[in-house]
Amino acid sequence: MSKLTPFLWFNDNAEEAIRFYLSLFPGSRIISEQRQGKDGPLFTATIELAGQRLHLLNGGPHYTLNEAFSLFVDCEDQAEVDALWEKLSDGGQVQMCGWLKDRFGLSWQIIPKALMRLMRDPDPAKAQRVTQAMLQMKKIDVAQLEAAYRGA
């Protein structure tokens, strides 16, 4: 277990967010939860999403999630990007360069492995073309990145 675990503050909908997030990543689970009273509303919970532990709190309206913190999802391919993008952006807000904010206000970076591989190419011209292509995108499109890489 990692020493560091992100702690996310929600107003009063952490339980709904947990159900949604668990549905996105196979093998995810609730590790623990604390309720306000025996059958009361959720106060805190610890979950595991794709191997990453997160603590969630229903802390009230004092603080809100913002883009200063995001979860980076290292997607295998375009199909995974497309599936997560569709689900996470539903009711949320699409942003540039693979970023979006879900309906709960949590920011995500939905990034295919190909982007990082192509941007790290030792040929600076290729890497720059890929970077410029990515900067024009909302949802990252691997085929467009590969075309930019080839100079097409």
Secondary structure as GFF3:
##gff-version 3
##sequence-region A 1 152
A	DSSP	beta_strand	7	10	.	.	.	ID=ss1
A	DSSP	alpha_helix	14	24	.	.	.	ID=ss2
A	DSSP	beta_strand	29	35	.	.	.	ID=ss3
A	DSSP	beta_strand	42	49	.	.	.	ID=ss4
A	DSSP	beta_strand	52	58	.	.	.	ID=ss5
A	DSSP	beta_strand	70	75	.	.	.	ID=ss6
A	DSSP	alpha_helix	78	89	.	.	.	ID=ss7
A	DSSP	beta_strand	93	94	.	.	.	ID=ss8
A	DSSP	beta_strand	99	101	.	.	.	ID=ss9
A	DSSP	beta_strand	107	112	.	.	.	ID=ss10
A	DSSP	alpha_helix	113	119	.	.	.	ID=ss11
A	DSSP	alpha_helix	124	135	.	.	.	ID=ss12
A	DSSP	alpha_helix	142	150	.	.	.	ID=ss13
###
